[in-house]
Amino acid sequence: DLGLGDDISFARDRLVESYFMVVGKMHEPQFSQYRMQLTRVSYLMATVEDIFGEHQSVEDSNALCKLLR
């Protein structure tokens, strides 16, 4: 536990949603490790999205768009 929930309380807790999204794609038992890893990545992406949505500026938005191109 990193204690991030104390510092970024505005972020949505989407762990269960992330897991069920992944289970819909890879439900076979042999993919259990992949499900756990993809759930972590999905959860991290949702948290970063919440942080960016809360603290973004126009300059930050433009920099992110340039980075993602």
PQR file with spaces between the fields and no chain letter, atoms N, CA, C, O and H, PARSE charges and radii, in Angstrom:
ATOM       1  N    ASP     1       0.847   -1.181    0.000 -0.4000 1.5000
ATOM       2  CA   ASP     1       0.000    0.000    0.000 -0.0000 2.0000
ATOM       3  C    ASP     1       0.887    1.236    0.000  0.5500 1.7000
ATOM       4  O    ASP     1       1.683    1.447    0.915 -0.5500 1.4000
ATOM       5  N    LEU     2       0.737    2.043   -1.032 -0.4000 1.5000
ATOM       6  CA   LEU     2       1.555    3.250   -1.164 -0.0000 2.0000
ATOM       7  C    LEU     2       0.963    4.457   -0.471  0.5500 1.7000
ATOM       8  O    LEU     2       1.627    5.485   -0.337 -0.5500 1.4000
ATOM       9  H    LEU     2       0.090    1.871   -1.775  0.4000 1.0000
ATOM      10  N    GLY     3      -0.277    4.346   -0.028 -0.4000 1.5000
ATOM      11  CA   GLY     3      -0.920    5.460    0.641 -0.0000 2.0000
ATOM      12  C    GLY     3      -1.346    6.568   -0.300  0.5500 1.7000
ATOM      13  O    GLY     3      -1.535    7.706    0.128 -0.5500 1.4000
ATOM      14  H    GLY     3      -0.817    3.511   -0.137  0.4000 1.0000
ATOM      15  N    LEU     4      -1.501    6.251   -1.581 -0.4000 1.5000
ATOM      16  CA   LEU     4      -1.882    7.282   -2.539 -0.0000 2.0000
ATOM      17  C    LEU     4      -3.293    7.787   -2.298  0.5500 1.7000
ATOM      18  O    LEU     4      -3.605    8.929   -2.634 -0.5500 1.4000
ATOM      19  H    LEU     4      -1.347    5.326   -1.929  0.4000 1.0000
ATOM      20  N    GLY     5      -4.142    6.965   -1.728 -0.4000 1.5000
ATOM      21  CA   GLY     5      -5.520    7.373   -1.482 -0.0000 2.0000
ATOM      22  C    GLY     5      -5.627    8.549   -0.539  0.5500 1.7000
ATOM      23  O    GLY     5      -6.601    9.300   -0.583 -0.5500 1.4000
ATOM      24  H    GLY     5      -3.889    6.037   -1.455  0.4000 1.0000
ATOM      25  N    ASP     6      -4.626    8.715    0.317 -0.4000 1.5000
ATOM      26  CA   ASP     6      -4.636    9.841    1.243 -0.0000 2.0000
ATOM      27  C    ASP     6      -4.311   11.157    0.530  0.5500 1.7000
ATOM      28  O    ASP     6      -4.833   12.213    0.887 -0.5500 1.4000
ATOM      29  H    ASP     6      -3.834    8.105    0.352  0.4000 1.0000
ATOM      30  N    ASP     7      -3.440   11.078   -0.483 -0.4000 1.5000
ATOM      31  CA   ASP     7      -2.994   12.280   -1.173 -0.0000 2.0000
ATOM      32  C    ASP     7      -3.853   12.658   -2.371  0.5500 1.7000
ATOM      33  O    ASP     7      -3.989   13.839   -2.693 -0.5500 1.4000
ATOM      34  H    ASP     7      -3.015   10.220   -0.772  0.4000 1.0000
ATOM      35  N    ILE     8      -4.426   11.675   -3.022 -0.4000 1.5000
ATOM      36  CA   ILE     8      -5.243   11.959   -4.210 -0.0000 2.0000
ATOM      37  C    ILE     8      -6.650   11.385   -4.006  0.5500 1.7000
ATOM      38  O    ILE     8      -7.075   10.458   -4.695 -0.5500 1.4000
ATOM      39  H    ILE     8      -4.316   10.716   -2.760  0.4000 1.0000
ATOM      40  N    SER     9      -7.331   11.954   -3.067 -0.4000 1.5000
ATOM      41  CA   SER     9      -8.660   11.446   -2.710 -0.0000 2.0000
ATOM      42  C    SER     9      -9.691   11.695   -3.803  0.5500 1.7000
ATOM      43  O    SER     9     -10.759   11.084   -3.782 -0.5500 1.4000
ATOM      44  H    SER     9      -6.987   12.708   -2.507  0.4000 1.0000
ATOM      45  N    PHE    10      -9.395   12.586   -4.768 -0.4000 1.5000
ATOM      46  CA   PHE    10     -10.331   12.868   -5.850 -0.0000 2.0000
ATOM      47  C    PHE    10     -10.328   11.768   -6.907  0.5500 1.7000
ATOM      48  O    PHE    10     -11.243   11.709   -7.729 -0.5500 1.4000
ATOM      49  H    PHE    10      -8.527   13.082   -4.785  0.4000 1.0000
ATOM      50  N    ALA    11      -9.325   10.898   -6.904 -0.4000 1.5000
ATOM      51  CA   ALA    11      -9.259    9.825   -7.906 -0.0000 2.0000
ATOM      52  C    ALA    11     -10.310    8.765   -7.608  0.5500 1.7000
ATOM      53  O    ALA    11     -10.570    8.425   -6.454 -0.5500 1.4000
ATOM      54  H    ALA    11      -8.582   10.945   -6.236  0.4000 1.0000
ATOM      55  N    ARG    12     -10.902    8.257   -8.672 -0.4000 1.5000
ATOM      56  CA   ARG    12     -11.932    7.231   -8.525 -0.0000 2.0000
ATOM      57  C    ARG    12     -11.296    5.895   -8.185  0.5500 1.7000
ATOM      58  O    ARG    12     -10.214    5.577   -8.678 -0.5500 1.4000
ATOM      59  H    ARG    12     -10.691    8.534   -9.610  0.4000 1.0000
ATOM      60  N    ASP    13     -11.945    5.128   -7.363 -0.4000 1.5000
ATOM      61  CA   ASP    13     -11.477    3.789   -7.023 -0.0000 2.0000
ATOM      62  C    ASP    13     -12.117    2.823   -8.012  0.5500 1.7000
ATOM      63  O    ASP    13     -13.273    2.432   -7.843 -0.5500 1.4000
ATOM      64  H    ASP    13     -12.824    5.386   -6.962  0.4000 1.0000
ATOM      65  N    ARG    14     -11.379    2.443   -9.031 -0.4000 1.5000
ATOM      66  CA   ARG    14     -11.931    1.675  -10.142 -0.0000 2.0000
ATOM      67  C    ARG    14     -11.285    0.309  -10.279  0.5500 1.7000
ATOM      68  O    ARG    14     -11.246   -0.231  -11.385 -0.5500 1.4000
ATOM      69  H    ARG    14     -10.440    2.760   -9.168  0.4000 1.0000
ATOM      70  N    LEU    15     -10.780   -0.268   -9.207 -0.4000 1.5000
ATOM      71  CA   LEU    15     -10.090   -1.540   -9.294 -0.0000 2.0000
ATOM      72  C    LEU    15     -11.026   -2.651   -9.773  0.5500 1.7000
ATOM      73  O    LEU    15     -10.666   -3.420  -10.664 -0.5500 1.4000
ATOM      74  H    LEU    15     -10.812    0.171   -8.309  0.4000 1.0000
ATOM      75  N    VAL    16     -12.204   -2.738   -9.196 -0.4000 1.5000
ATOM      76  CA   VAL    16     -13.144   -3.800   -9.566 -0.0000 2.0000
ATOM      77  C    VAL    16     -13.609   -3.609  -11.011  0.5500 1.7000
ATOM      78  O    VAL    16     -13.702   -4.577  -11.765 -0.5500 1.4000
ATOM      79  H    VAL    16     -12.496   -2.113   -8.472  0.4000 1.0000
ATOM      80  N    GLU    17     -13.897   -2.381  -11.393 -0.4000 1.5000
ATOM      81  CA   GLU    17     -14.293   -2.101  -12.784 -0.0000 2.0000
ATOM      82  C    GLU    17     -13.187   -2.507  -13.745  0.5500 1.7000
ATOM      83  O    GLU    17     -13.452   -3.099  -14.791 -0.5500 1.4000
ATOM      84  H    GLU    17     -13.821   -1.594  -10.780  0.4000 1.0000
ATOM      85  N    SER    18     -11.958   -2.190  -13.392 -0.4000 1.5000
ATOM      86  CA   SER    18     -10.834   -2.542  -14.252 -0.0000 2.0000
ATOM      87  C    SER    18     -10.713   -4.050  -14.397  0.5500 1.7000
ATOM      88  O    SER    18     -10.465   -4.551  -15.494 -0.5500 1.4000
ATOM      89  H    SER    18     -11.743   -1.709  -12.542  0.4000 1.0000
ATOM      90  N    TYR    19     -10.885   -4.775  -13.301 -0.4000 1.5000
ATOM      91  CA   TYR    19     -10.776   -6.227  -13.349 -0.0000 2.0000
ATOM      92  C    TYR    19     -11.875   -6.833  -14.220  0.5500 1.7000
ATOM      93  O    TYR    19     -11.597   -7.696  -15.052 -0.5500 1.4000
ATOM      94  H    TYR    19     -11.086   -4.368  -12.410  0.4000 1.0000
ATOM      95  N    PHE    20     -13.104   -6.396  -14.039 -0.4000 1.5000
ATOM      96  CA   PHE    20     -14.199   -6.973  -14.824 -0.0000 2.0000
ATOM      97  C    PHE    20     -14.072   -6.622  -16.309  0.5500 1.7000
ATOM      98  O    PHE    20     -14.488   -7.404  -17.163 -0.5500 1.4000
ATOM      99  H    PHE    20     -13.330   -5.695  -13.362  0.4000 1.0000
ATOM     100  N    MET    21     -13.512   -5.476  -16.619 -0.4000 1.5000
ATOM     101  CA   MET    21     -13.265   -5.136  -18.013 -0.0000 2.0000
ATOM     102  C    MET    21     -12.276   -6.137  -18.630  0.5500 1.7000
ATOM     103  O    MET    21     -12.455   -6.579  -19.765 -0.5500 1.4000
ATOM     104  H    MET    21     -13.173   -4.841  -15.925  0.4000 1.0000
ATOM     105  N    VAL    22     -11.246   -6.482  -17.878 -0.4000 1.5000
ATOM     106  CA   VAL    22     -10.239   -7.419  -18.362 -0.0000 2.0000
ATOM     107  C    VAL    22     -10.803   -8.832  -18.440  0.5500 1.7000
ATOM     108  O    VAL    22     -10.502   -9.563  -19.383 -0.5500 1.4000
ATOM     109  H    VAL    22     -11.100   -6.123  -16.956  0.4000 1.0000
ATOM     110  N    VAL    23     -11.611   -9.224  -17.471 -0.4000 1.5000
ATOM     111  CA   VAL    23     -12.204  -10.564  -17.477 -0.0000 2.0000
ATOM     112  C    VAL    23     -13.083  -10.749  -18.709  0.5500 1.7000
ATOM     113  O    VAL    23     -13.161  -11.848  -19.258 -0.5500 1.4000
ATOM     114  H    VAL    23     -11.856   -8.630  -16.704  0.4000 1.0000
ATOM     115  N    GLY    24     -13.739   -9.687  -19.141 -0.4000 1.5000
ATOM     116  CA   GLY    24     -14.560   -9.770  -20.346 -0.0000 2.0000
ATOM     117  C    GLY    24     -13.739  -10.094  -21.584  0.5500 1.7000
ATOM     118  O    GLY    24     -14.247  -10.697  -22.530 -0.5500 1.4000
ATOM     119  H    GLY    24     -13.675   -8.795  -18.695  0.4000 1.0000
ATOM     120  N    LYS    25     -12.480   -9.700  -21.582 -0.4000 1.5000
ATOM     121  CA   LYS    25     -11.608   -9.959  -22.729 -0.0000 2.0000
ATOM     122  C    LYS    25     -10.882  -11.296  -22.617  0.5500 1.7000
ATOM     123  O    LYS    25     -10.753  -12.020  -23.604 -0.5500 1.4000
ATOM     124  H    LYS    25     -12.067   -9.210  -20.814  0.4000 1.0000
ATOM     125  N    MET    26     -10.405  -11.623  -21.408 -0.4000 1.5000
ATOM     126  CA   MET    26      -9.615  -12.847  -21.213 -0.0000 2.0000
ATOM     127  C    MET    26     -10.170  -13.623  -20.024  0.5500 1.7000
ATOM     128  O    MET    26      -9.703  -13.448  -18.898 -0.5500 1.4000
ATOM     129  H    MET    26     -10.509  -11.035  -20.607  0.4000 1.0000
ATOM     130  N    HIS    27     -11.137  -14.457  -20.257 -0.4000 1.5000
ATOM     131  CA   HIS    27     -11.790  -15.156  -19.155 -0.0000 2.0000
ATOM     132  C    HIS    27     -11.250  -16.564  -18.923  0.5500 1.7000
ATOM     133  O    HIS    27     -11.600  -17.187  -17.920 -0.5500 1.4000
ATOM     134  H    HIS    27     -11.517  -14.599  -21.172  0.4000 1.0000
ATOM     135  N    GLU    28     -10.415  -17.082  -19.810 -0.4000 1.5000
ATOM     136  CA   GLU    28      -9.890  -18.431  -19.641 -0.0000 2.0000
ATOM     137  C    GLU    28      -8.934  -18.493  -18.456  0.5500 1.7000
ATOM     138  O    GLU    28      -8.187  -17.544  -18.213 -0.5500 1.4000
ATOM     139  H    GLU    28     -10.131  -16.576  -20.625  0.4000 1.0000
ATOM     140  N    PRO    29      -8.949  -19.608  -17.710 -0.5600 1.5000
ATOM     141  CA   PRO    29      -8.106  -19.726  -16.503  0.2800 2.0000
ATOM     142  C    PRO    29      -6.604  -19.554  -16.768  0.5500 1.7000
ATOM     143  O    PRO    29      -5.886  -19.041  -15.910 -0.5500 1.4000
ATOM     144  N    GLN    30      -6.129  -19.970  -17.925 -0.4000 1.5000
ATOM     145  CA   GLN    30      -4.692  -19.887  -18.187 -0.0000 2.0000
ATOM     146  C    GLN    30      -4.196  -18.447  -18.336  0.5500 1.7000
ATOM     147  O    GLN    30      -2.988  -18.212  -18.372 -0.5500 1.4000
ATOM     148  H    GLN    30      -6.712  -20.387  -18.622  0.4000 1.0000
ATOM     149  N    PHE    31      -5.109  -17.489  -18.421 -0.4000 1.5000
ATOM     150  CA   PHE    31      -4.720  -16.088  -18.567 -0.0000 2.0000
ATOM     151  C    PHE    31      -4.788  -15.311  -17.259  0.5500 1.7000
ATOM     152  O    PHE    31      -4.881  -14.084  -17.283 -0.5500 1.4000
ATOM     153  H    PHE    31      -6.090  -17.680  -18.392  0.4000 1.0000
ATOM     154  N    SER    32      -4.746  -15.983  -16.134 -0.4000 1.5000
ATOM     155  CA   SER    32      -4.903  -15.298  -14.843 -0.0000 2.0000
ATOM     156  C    SER    32      -3.798  -14.272  -14.590  0.5500 1.7000
ATOM     157  O    SER    32      -4.079  -13.188  -14.079 -0.5500 1.4000
ATOM     158  H    SER    32      -4.670  -16.980  -16.114  0.4000 1.0000
ATOM     159  N    GLN    33      -2.557  -14.588  -14.935 -0.4000 1.5000
ATOM     160  CA   GLN    33      -1.450  -13.643  -14.738 -0.0000 2.0000
ATOM     161  C    GLN    33      -1.618  -12.416  -15.634  0.5500 1.7000
ATOM     162  O    GLN    33      -1.355  -11.290  -15.214 -0.5500 1.4000
ATOM     163  H    GLN    33      -2.329  -15.468  -15.350  0.4000 1.0000
ATOM     164  N    TYR    34      -2.052  -12.643  -16.856 -0.4000 1.5000
ATOM     165  CA   TYR    34      -2.291  -11.525  -17.775 -0.0000 2.0000
ATOM     166  C    TYR    34      -3.413  -10.624  -17.267  0.5500 1.7000
ATOM     167  O    TYR    34      -3.338   -9.400  -17.375 -0.5500 1.4000
ATOM     168  H    TYR    34      -2.265  -13.559  -17.197  0.4000 1.0000
ATOM     169  N    ARG    35      -4.455  -11.247  -16.711 -0.4000 1.5000
ATOM     170  CA   ARG    35      -5.565  -10.455  -16.159 -0.0000 2.0000
ATOM     171  C    ARG    35      -5.095   -9.559  -15.034  0.5500 1.7000
ATOM     172  O    ARG    35      -5.471   -8.389  -14.971 -0.5500 1.4000
ATOM     173  H    ARG    35      -4.516  -12.241  -16.623  0.4000 1.0000
ATOM     174  N    MET    36      -4.275  -10.097  -14.143 -0.4000 1.5000
ATOM     175  CA   MET    36      -3.780   -9.286  -13.027 -0.0000 2.0000
ATOM     176  C    MET    36      -2.922   -8.130  -13.524  0.5500 1.7000
ATOM     177  O    MET    36      -3.057   -7.005  -13.041 -0.5500 1.4000
ATOM     178  H    MET    36      -3.970  -11.048  -14.193  0.4000 1.0000
ATOM     179  N    GLN    37      -2.040   -8.397  -14.484 -0.4000 1.5000
ATOM     180  CA   GLN    37      -1.170   -7.336  -14.995 -0.0000 2.0000
ATOM     181  C    GLN    37      -1.966   -6.275  -15.750  0.5500 1.7000
ATOM     182  O    GLN    37      -1.742   -5.079  -15.567 -0.5500 1.4000
ATOM     183  H    GLN    37      -1.930   -9.310  -14.876  0.4000 1.0000
ATOM     184  N    LEU    38      -2.887   -6.709  -16.592 -0.4000 1.5000
ATOM     185  CA   LEU    38      -3.680   -5.751  -17.356 -0.0000 2.0000
ATOM     186  C    LEU    38      -4.601   -4.943  -16.450  0.5500 1.7000
ATOM     187  O    LEU    38      -4.870   -3.774  -16.725 -0.5500 1.4000
ATOM     188  H    LEU    38      -3.070   -7.681  -16.741  0.4000 1.0000
ATOM     189  N    THR    39      -5.085   -5.554  -15.376 -0.4000 1.5000
ATOM     190  CA   THR    39      -5.902   -4.829  -14.402 -0.0000 2.0000
ATOM     191  C    THR    39      -5.076   -3.735  -13.735  0.5500 1.7000
ATOM     192  O    THR    39      -5.562   -2.621  -13.542 -0.5500 1.4000
ATOM     193  H    THR    39      -4.866   -6.504  -15.153  0.4000 1.0000
ATOM     194  N    ARG    40      -3.849   -4.043  -13.389 -0.4000 1.5000
ATOM     195  CA   ARG    40      -2.979   -3.029  -12.775 -0.0000 2.0000
ATOM     196  C    ARG    40      -2.726   -1.861  -13.723  0.5500 1.7000
ATOM     197  O    ARG    40      -2.779   -0.700  -13.315 -0.5500 1.4000
ATOM     198  H    ARG    40      -3.454   -4.948  -13.546  0.4000 1.0000
ATOM     199  N    VAL    41      -2.455   -2.167  -14.969 -0.4000 1.5000
ATOM     200  CA   VAL    41      -2.199   -1.112  -15.955 -0.0000 2.0000
ATOM     201  C    VAL    41      -3.449   -0.264  -16.159  0.5500 1.7000
ATOM     202  O    VAL    41      -3.371    0.963  -16.214 -0.5500 1.4000
ATOM     203  H    VAL    41      -2.412   -3.109  -15.301  0.4000 1.0000
ATOM     204  N    SER    42      -4.594   -0.919  -16.272 -0.4000 1.5000
ATOM     205  CA   SER    42      -5.855   -0.204  -16.473 -0.0000 2.0000
ATOM     206  C    SER    42      -6.170    0.695  -15.282  0.5500 1.7000
ATOM     207  O    SER    42      -6.613    1.830  -15.458 -0.5500 1.4000
ATOM     208  H    SER    42      -4.657   -1.916  -16.228  0.4000 1.0000
ATOM     209  N    TYR    43      -5.942    0.193  -14.080 -0.4000 1.5000
ATOM     210  CA   TYR    43      -6.187    0.971  -12.862 -0.0000 2.0000
ATOM     211  C    TYR    43      -5.244    2.171  -12.792  0.5500 1.7000
ATOM     212  O    TYR    43      -5.650    3.268  -12.411 -0.5500 1.4000
ATOM     213  H    TYR    43      -5.582   -0.729  -13.938  0.4000 1.0000
ATOM     214  N    LEU    44      -3.990    1.952  -13.162 -0.4000 1.5000
ATOM     215  CA   LEU    44      -3.018    3.045  -13.165 -0.0000 2.0000
ATOM     216  C    LEU    44      -3.409    4.106  -14.188  0.5500 1.7000
ATOM     217  O    LEU    44      -3.309    5.302  -13.913 -0.5500 1.4000
ATOM     218  H    LEU    44      -3.661    1.060  -13.471  0.4000 1.0000
ATOM     219  N    MET    45      -3.850    3.677  -15.356 -0.4000 1.5000
ATOM     220  CA   MET    45      -4.273    4.627  -16.379 -0.0000 2.0000
ATOM     221  C    MET    45      -5.469    5.453  -15.915  0.5500 1.7000
ATOM     222  O    MET    45      -5.525    6.655  -16.177 -0.5500 1.4000
ATOM     223  H    MET    45      -3.931    2.705  -15.579  0.4000 1.0000
ATOM     224  N    ALA    46      -6.426    4.826  -15.229 -0.4000 1.5000
ATOM     225  CA   ALA    46      -7.590    5.561  -14.723 -0.0000 2.0000
ATOM     226  C    ALA    46      -7.166    6.581  -13.665  0.5500 1.7000
ATOM     227  O    ALA    46      -7.700    7.689  -13.620 -0.5500 1.4000
ATOM     228  H    ALA    46      -6.381    3.850  -15.017  0.4000 1.0000
ATOM     229  N    THR    47      -6.211    6.209  -12.821 -0.4000 1.5000
ATOM     230  CA   THR    47      -5.726    7.125  -11.790 -0.0000 2.0000
ATOM     231  C    THR    47      -4.994    8.312  -12.407  0.5500 1.7000
ATOM     232  O    THR    47      -5.195    9.453  -11.991 -0.5500 1.4000
ATOM     233  H    THR    47      -5.777    5.309  -12.858  0.4000 1.0000
ATOM     234  N    VAL    48      -4.144    8.045  -13.399 -0.4000 1.5000
ATOM     235  CA   VAL    48      -3.434    9.127  -14.085 -0.0000 2.0000
ATOM     236  C    VAL    48      -4.430   10.040  -14.790  0.5500 1.7000
ATOM     237  O    VAL    48      -4.267   11.260  -14.789 -0.5500 1.4000
ATOM     238  H    VAL    48      -3.980    7.118  -13.737  0.4000 1.0000
ATOM     239  N    GLU    49      -5.456    9.454  -15.388 -0.4000 1.5000
ATOM     240  CA   GLU    49      -6.495   10.255  -16.041 -0.0000 2.0000
ATOM     241  C    GLU    49      -7.196   11.171  -15.044  0.5500 1.7000
ATOM     242  O    GLU    49      -7.476   12.330  -15.350 -0.5500 1.4000
ATOM     243  H    GLU    49      -5.588    8.463  -15.389  0.4000 1.0000
ATOM     244  N    ASP    50      -7.479   10.653  -13.853 -0.4000 1.5000
ATOM     245  CA   ASP    50      -8.118   11.475  -12.824 -0.0000 2.0000
ATOM     246  C    ASP    50      -7.201   12.596  -12.343  0.5500 1.7000
ATOM     247  O    ASP    50      -7.652   13.723  -12.140 -0.5500 1.4000
ATOM     248  H    ASP    50      -7.252    9.712  -13.604  0.4000 1.0000
ATOM     249  N    ILE    51      -5.929   12.294  -12.164 -0.4000 1.5000
ATOM     250  CA   ILE    51      -4.971   13.313  -11.735 -0.0000 2.0000
ATOM     251  C    ILE    51      -4.870   14.404  -12.803  0.5500 1.7000
ATOM     252  O    ILE    51      -4.894   15.592  -12.483 -0.5500 1.4000
ATOM     253  H    ILE    51      -5.563   11.379  -12.329  0.4000 1.0000
ATOM     254  N    PHE    52      -4.759   14.006  -14.051 -0.4000 1.5000
ATOM     255  CA   PHE    52      -4.642   14.975  -15.134 -0.0000 2.0000
ATOM     256  C    PHE    52      -5.929   15.783  -15.278  0.5500 1.7000
ATOM     257  O    PHE    52      -5.881   16.988  -15.523 -0.5500 1.4000
ATOM     258  H    PHE    52      -4.739   13.041  -14.311  0.4000 1.0000
ATOM     259  N    GLY    53      -7.071   15.131  -15.127 -0.4000 1.5000
ATOM     260  CA   GLY    53      -8.342   15.834  -15.233 -0.0000 2.0000
ATOM     261  C    GLY    53      -8.542   16.859  -14.133  0.5500 1.7000
ATOM     262  O    GLY    53      -9.186   17.887  -14.345 -0.5500 1.4000
ATOM     263  H    GLY    53      -7.110   14.152  -14.928  0.4000 1.0000
ATOM     264  N    GLU    54      -7.995   16.585  -12.968 -0.4000 1.5000
ATOM     265  CA   GLU    54      -8.149   17.491  -11.830 -0.0000 2.0000
ATOM     266  C    GLU    54      -7.193   18.681  -11.904  0.5500 1.7000
ATOM     267  O    GLU    54      -7.546   19.788  -11.497 -0.5500 1.4000
ATOM     268  H    GLU    54      -7.471   15.751  -12.797  0.4000 1.0000
ATOM     269  N    HIS    55      -6.000   18.458  -12.415 -0.4000 1.5000
ATOM     270  CA   HIS    55      -4.957   19.479  -12.335 -0.0000 2.0000
ATOM     271  C    HIS    55      -4.443   19.936  -13.692  0.5500 1.7000
ATOM     272  O    HIS    55      -3.333   20.462  -13.777 -0.5500 1.4000
ATOM     273  H    HIS    55      -5.713   17.559  -12.746  0.4000 1.0000
ATOM     274  N    GLN    56      -5.202   19.755  -14.727 -0.4000 1.5000
ATOM     275  CA   GLN    56      -4.694   20.089  -16.057 -0.0000 2.0000
ATOM     276  C    GLN    56      -4.782   21.585  -16.352  0.5500 1.7000
ATOM     277  O    GLN    56      -5.583   22.321  -15.775 -0.5500 1.4000
ATOM     278  H    GLN    56      -6.103   19.328  -14.658  0.4000 1.0000
ATOM     279  N    SER    57      -3.940   21.984  -17.254 -0.4000 1.5000
ATOM     280  CA   SER    57      -4.002   23.334  -17.806 -0.0000 2.0000
ATOM     281  C    SER    57      -3.958   23.182  -19.330  0.5500 1.7000
ATOM     282  O    SER    57      -3.716   22.086  -19.836 -0.5500 1.4000
ATOM     283  H    SER    57      -3.290   21.387  -17.722  0.4000 1.0000
ATOM     284  N    VAL    58      -4.183   24.245  -20.040 -0.4000 1.5000
ATOM     285  CA   VAL    58      -4.153   24.187  -21.502 -0.0000 2.0000
ATOM     286  C    VAL    58      -2.761   23.787  -21.987  0.5500 1.7000
ATOM     287  O    VAL    58      -2.630   22.999  -22.924 -0.5500 1.4000
ATOM     288  H    VAL    58      -4.379   25.136  -19.629  0.4000 1.0000
ATOM     289  N    GLU    59      -1.733   24.323  -21.356 -0.4000 1.5000
ATOM     290  CA   GLU    59      -0.363   23.990  -21.739 -0.0000 2.0000
ATOM     291  C    GLU    59      -0.075   22.511  -21.502  0.5500 1.7000
ATOM     292  O    GLU    59       0.555   21.856  -22.332 -0.5500 1.4000
ATOM     293  H    GLU    59      -1.839   24.962  -20.594  0.4000 1.0000
ATOM     294  N    ASP    60      -0.541   21.984  -20.360 -0.4000 1.5000
ATOM     295  CA   ASP    60      -0.347   20.570  -20.072 -0.0000 2.0000
ATOM     296  C    ASP    60      -1.096   19.700  -21.072  0.5500 1.7000
ATOM     297  O    ASP    60      -0.580   18.665  -21.492 -0.5500 1.4000
ATOM     298  H    ASP    60      -1.053   22.516  -19.686  0.4000 1.0000
ATOM     299  N    SER    61      -2.292   20.097  -21.456 -0.4000 1.5000
ATOM     300  CA   SER    61      -3.063   19.340  -22.444 -0.0000 2.0000
ATOM     301  C    SER    61      -2.342   19.293  -23.782  0.5500 1.7000
ATOM     302  O    SER    61      -2.261   18.240  -24.414 -0.5500 1.4000
ATOM     303  H    SER    61      -2.711   20.938  -21.115  0.4000 1.0000
ATOM     304  N    ASN    62      -1.821   20.433  -24.209 -0.4000 1.5000
ATOM     305  CA   ASN    62      -1.079   20.479  -25.473 -0.0000 2.0000
ATOM     306  C    ASN    62       0.190   19.642  -25.412  0.5500 1.7000
ATOM     307  O    ASN    62       0.527   18.960  -26.379 -0.5500 1.4000
ATOM     308  H    ASN    62      -1.888   21.289  -23.695  0.4000 1.0000
ATOM     309  N    ALA    63       0.888   19.686  -24.299 -0.4000 1.5000
ATOM     310  CA   ALA    63       2.116   18.894  -24.151 -0.0000 2.0000
ATOM     311  C    ALA    63       1.795   17.401  -24.182  0.5500 1.7000
ATOM     312  O    ALA    63       2.540   16.623  -24.778 -0.5500 1.4000
ATOM     313  H    ALA    63       0.614   20.241  -23.514  0.4000 1.0000
ATOM     314  N    LEU    64       0.705   16.995  -23.552 -0.4000 1.5000
ATOM     315  CA   LEU    64       0.331   15.584  -23.555 -0.0000 2.0000
ATOM     316  C    LEU    64      -0.068   15.137  -24.956  0.5500 1.7000
ATOM     317  O    LEU    64       0.304   14.045  -25.385 -0.5500 1.4000
ATOM     318  H    LEU    64       0.100   17.627  -23.067  0.4000 1.0000
ATOM     319  N    CYS    65      -0.810   15.954  -25.662 -0.4000 1.5000
ATOM     320  CA   CYS    65      -1.202   15.615  -27.037 -0.0000 2.0000
ATOM     321  C    CYS    65       0.031   15.456  -27.932  0.5500 1.7000
ATOM     322  O    CYS    65       0.095   14.530  -28.741 -0.5500 1.4000
ATOM     323  H    CYS    65      -1.113   16.841  -25.313  0.4000 1.0000
ATOM     324  N    LYS    66       0.993   16.342  -27.791 -0.4000 1.5000
ATOM     325  CA   LYS    66       2.219   16.236  -28.581 -0.0000 2.0000
ATOM     326  C    LYS    66       2.992   14.964  -28.213  0.5500 1.7000
ATOM     327  O    LYS    66       3.563   14.303  -29.080 -0.5500 1.4000
ATOM     328  H    LYS    66       0.941   17.095  -27.134  0.4000 1.0000
ATOM     329  N    LEU    67       3.002   14.636  -26.940 -0.4000 1.5000
ATOM     330  CA   LEU    67       3.712   13.446  -26.480 -0.0000 2.0000
ATOM     331  C    LEU    67       3.076   12.177  -27.026  0.5500 1.7000
ATOM     332  O    LEU    67       3.782   11.235  -27.387 -0.5500 1.4000
ATOM     333  H    LEU    67       2.538   15.173  -26.235  0.4000 1.0000
ATOM     334  N    LEU    68       1.762   12.143  -27.089 -0.4000 1.5000
ATOM     335  CA   LEU    68       1.052   10.934  -27.515 -0.0000 2.0000
ATOM     336  C    LEU    68       1.027   10.755  -29.029  0.5500 1.7000
ATOM     337  O    LEU    68       0.669    9.680  -29.508 -0.5500 1.4000
ATOM     338  H    LEU    68       1.189   12.908  -26.795  0.4000 1.0000
ATOM     339  N    ARG    69       1.387   11.751  -29.771 -0.4000 1.5000
ATOM     340  CA   ARG    69       1.426   11.625  -31.243 -0.0000 2.0000
ATOM     341  C    ARG    69       2.580   10.840  -31.638  0.5500 1.7000
ATOM     342  O    ARG    69       2.796   10.616  -32.829 -0.5500 1.4000
ATOM     343  H    ARG    69       1.678   12.625  -29.382  0.4000 1.0000
